[in-house]
Amino acid sequence: MIVLANFMLGIAQILAMLLQFFLIFIFINAVLSWFSPDPNNALVRIIDGVCEPVLAPFREKLPPFGGLDLSPLAAIAAIYLIQYVVVDSLRHYANVMKSKEAPITAAVDYFQAFDIVSGFRGVETLFLL
């Protein structure tokens, strides 16, 4: 069970990093749209290439509001919703799975934290939170 819990924590961390990556790129894309950069610029094409698949469904559903494109705002809200619902649920469920085995592994982790072969692993091995 502890392996599955660690796997779920890893998946949650990777998903959180990907969502943060998209947040940054969507924000950069929205700021760049105010300045109308050269569409042939390689950096602008990369940012558009990353953001367009995420923003396209929102652009289809949301009409322009007074000339403003609200799709980045809707995409950012959806990304935050996914972070709070999916990522936090994965982390919580994995921590619950780990806490069920905490009495057995806590003593083992305490003694393995100061193992001479592997060196000091850190304080986080002493607590299974």
C-alpha positions as CSV (number, residue, x, y, z in Angstrom):
1,M,0.0,0.0,0.0
2,I,2.8,2.4,0.8
3,V,4.2,2.0,-2.8
4,L,0.8,2.8,-4.2
5,A,0.5,5.8,-1.9
6,N,3.9,7.1,-3.0
7,F,3.0,6.5,-6.7
8,M,-0.2,8.5,-6.2
9,L,1.8,11.3,-4.5
10,G,4.2,11.3,-7.5
11,I,1.3,11.5,-10.0
12,A,-0.2,14.4,-8.0
13,Q,3.1,16.2,-8.0
14,I,3.7,15.8,-11.7
15,L,0.1,16.9,-12.4
16,A,0.5,19.9,-10.2
17,M,3.8,20.9,-12.0
18,L,2.1,20.5,-15.4
19,L,-0.8,22.7,-14.3
20,Q,1.6,25.3,-13.0
21,F,3.5,25.2,-16.3
22,F,0.2,25.9,-18.2
23,L,-0.7,28.7,-15.8
24,I,2.6,30.4,-16.4
25,F,2.3,30.0,-20.2
26,I,-1.3,31.2,-20.3
27,F,-0.4,34.3,-18.3
28,I,2.6,35.0,-20.6
29,N,0.3,34.5,-23.6
30,A,-2.3,36.9,-22.2
31,V,0.3,39.6,-21.5
32,L,1.9,39.2,-24.9
33,S,-1.5,39.6,-26.6
34,W,-1.7,43.2,-25.3
35,F,1.5,44.1,-27.2
36,S,0.7,42.3,-30.5
37,P,4.2,40.6,-31.0
38,D,5.5,39.4,-34.2
39,P,3.8,36.1,-35.0
40,N,6.9,34.8,-36.8
41,N,9.0,35.1,-33.6
42,A,10.0,31.6,-32.5
43,L,9.2,32.2,-28.8
44,V,5.8,33.6,-29.6
45,R,5.1,30.6,-31.8
46,I,6.1,28.2,-29.0
47,I,3.9,30.0,-26.4
48,D,1.0,30.0,-28.8
49,G,1.6,26.3,-29.6
50,V,1.4,25.4,-26.0
51,C,-1.5,27.6,-25.1
52,E,-3.8,27.2,-28.1
53,P,-4.9,23.6,-27.4
54,V,-5.8,24.7,-23.8
55,L,-7.5,28.0,-24.8
56,A,-9.4,26.8,-28.0
57,P,-12.3,25.0,-26.2
58,F,-12.8,28.1,-24.0
59,R,-12.8,30.4,-27.1
60,E,-15.4,28.3,-28.7
61,K,-17.8,28.4,-25.7
62,L,-17.2,32.0,-24.6
63,P,-18.0,34.9,-27.0
64,P,-15.8,38.0,-26.9
65,F,-17.0,40.4,-24.2
66,G,-16.6,43.9,-25.5
67,G,-13.6,43.0,-27.6
68,L,-11.9,41.2,-24.7
69,D,-10.9,37.5,-24.9
70,L,-12.0,35.9,-21.6
71,S,-10.7,32.4,-22.5
72,P,-7.4,32.8,-20.5
73,L,-9.4,33.8,-17.4
74,A,-11.7,30.8,-17.9
75,A,-8.7,28.5,-18.5
76,I,-6.9,29.7,-15.4
77,A,-10.1,29.2,-13.3
78,A,-10.4,25.6,-14.7
79,I,-6.8,24.9,-13.9
80,Y,-7.2,26.1,-10.3
81,L,-10.4,23.9,-10.1
82,I,-8.4,20.9,-11.3
83,Q,-5.7,21.6,-8.8
84,Y,-8.1,21.9,-5.9
85,V,-10.2,19.0,-6.8
86,V,-8.0,16.4,-8.5
87,V,-4.5,17.1,-7.2
88,D,-5.5,17.8,-3.6
89,S,-7.8,14.7,-3.6
90,L,-4.9,12.5,-4.9
91,R,-2.6,13.9,-2.2
92,H,-5.2,13.5,0.5
93,Y,-6.0,9.9,-0.5
94,A,-2.3,9.0,-0.6
95,N,-1.7,10.5,2.8
96,V,-4.7,8.6,4.2
97,M,-3.2,5.4,2.7
98,K,0.1,6.1,4.3
99,S,-1.3,7.0,7.7
100,K,-3.0,3.5,7.9
101,E,0.5,2.0,7.9
102,A,2.1,4.7,10.1
103,P,2.4,2.7,13.4
104,I,4.3,-0.1,11.7
105,T,6.6,1.9,9.6
106,A,7.2,4.9,11.9
107,A,9.7,3.0,14.1
108,V,11.5,1.5,11.1
109,D,11.8,5.0,9.5
110,Y,13.1,6.4,12.7
111,F,16.0,4.0,12.8
112,Q,16.6,4.1,9.1
113,A,16.8,7.9,9.1
114,F,20.3,7.6,10.7
115,D,21.5,4.7,8.6
116,I,25.3,4.9,8.2
117,V,25.3,3.5,4.6
118,S,22.7,5.9,3.1
119,G,23.5,8.8,5.4
120,F,21.0,11.2,7.0
121,R,17.8,11.2,4.9
122,G,16.2,14.2,6.6
123,V,13.6,15.0,9.1
124,E,10.7,14.2,6.7
125,T,11.4,10.4,7.1
126,L,10.7,10.7,10.8
127,F,7.1,11.8,10.3
128,L,4.7,10.3,7.8
129,L,2.7,13.3,6.9
